[in-house]
Amino acid sequence: MEEEKQRGKGNRIILMPSPFQGHITPLLQLANILYSKGFSITIVHTVFNSPDPSSYPHFSFLPLHGALSETEASKVDAVHLTEVINVRCVQPLKECLTLLLSHDKVKEDGCVSCFIVDAALYFTQGVCDEVGVPRIVLRTGGASSFLVFASFPLLREKGYFPVQESRSEEVVVDLPPLKVKDLPVFQSKEPEAFYKLVCRFVDECKKSSGIIWNTFEELESSALTKLRQDFSVPIYPIGPFHKYSLAGSNSTSLLTPDKTCISWLDKQEQKSVVYVSFGSIVAISEEEFLEIAWGLVNSNQPFLWAIRPGTIRGSEWLEPLPSGFLENLGKRGYIVKWAPQEQVLKHPAVGAFWTHNGWNSTLESVCEGVPMICMPSFGDQKINAKYASDVWKVGLQLENKLERGEIEKVIRKLMLGDEANEIRENVMNLKEKANVCLKKGGSSYCFLDSLVSEILSLKSSTRRAQ
Ligand code: UDP
């Protein structure tokens, strides 16, 4: 056991997240997993949405100054921001890696084994090739959605892009069970930017020394099998990251979670509460917000709603609620700005998760055996939702117009209807598989073992020179 913990000793891994909550969390979790194998950890990051070094005193942190300011970052959408980073960080990262690979630094800190980076930061392949450090990619989304991303050129060739509403019920020939309406879109001023970003990051993944996934074989075996056929680089599904029991797994949250909701949950009946959260980026209109609010109230189920400030376009927080709404709600509902989500999903009072199906939320729900109400918005979310509802059968999609009557119906169906038991059973089966895969001999356990061996066999130019 002790030997296992020491395998990486004397070796440093440099990691870089994409600066969004759903990307920072898994990267820091991965860093902790590798730290538990004895590797030293350095996190290189943008100043915008910088992780909090005080939560990780056992890591070194290096900000890339001058690459991007907070004000600039707040003005563009996630796709454009990623593009800006892919251009602006080239020089600062080159300088930073050159320093970390310098003889003196290596003598002081240990050999650099590799650079592990979020797949979206495709510019890093060129930088790594130039400075002579192997690059491993972390894909923070699922494998099934990545397979769709990797098929973008083919989908375009076959006329699926731009996505046409009139074809929404058509099954995508090469990617069943996906229908045209499940294909990833990103509402942006420049729709082509999303397509280009995806194609570029998939191409650069193919040049890497390996791809790590926060998923597990039993959850996405068919996509992983196909990826192994199509990609010649090694593939490591070693998730779910958040279920490794490790010392030093501290908060990765950019916002402060409001833990008062846990004492509210303590007072609710088992499996009675609908937990609602749409993650860290999704925004909704005022009209949608009001339909959600009334749908929740009319369902008569207790609910915990995490509404991030800025979620409702044009409002600071809850101003669009009619006066008296909160007072009339009484104890039936609890609203917070940001929830301790992992803790919430683990709570016995939670019976359903109304989610936007970001990959982390989807995986967290599966791992706690919580059935989902799926309301995807953009990017990979529609694919994750389709898998949750139609492949794993662990949730129901809110398909029609977002309207209070529809919401009420779906909540009732998931909490009380005939299908509810079957869905609960399916999600409990997956929860069990998620537990088993991390145990000795389990799929993720074994893939992590091969990943560690692979990292130890990689050679950066400083190591070769020694
Ligand atoms: N999250 C949280 N509290 C909240 C809402 C979200 O801790 O109130 C966390 C959640 O546990 C997940 C992450 O934020 O780990 C959101 O990532 P996801 O991939 O689901 O969605 P994104 O924010 O990237 O759209």
Residues whose N, C-alpha, C, O or C-beta is under 5 A from the ligand:
A	BS01	UDP	Q21 G22 T25 S277 F278 G279 S280 I281 A306 K337 W338 A339 P340 Q341 E342 G358 W359 N360 S361
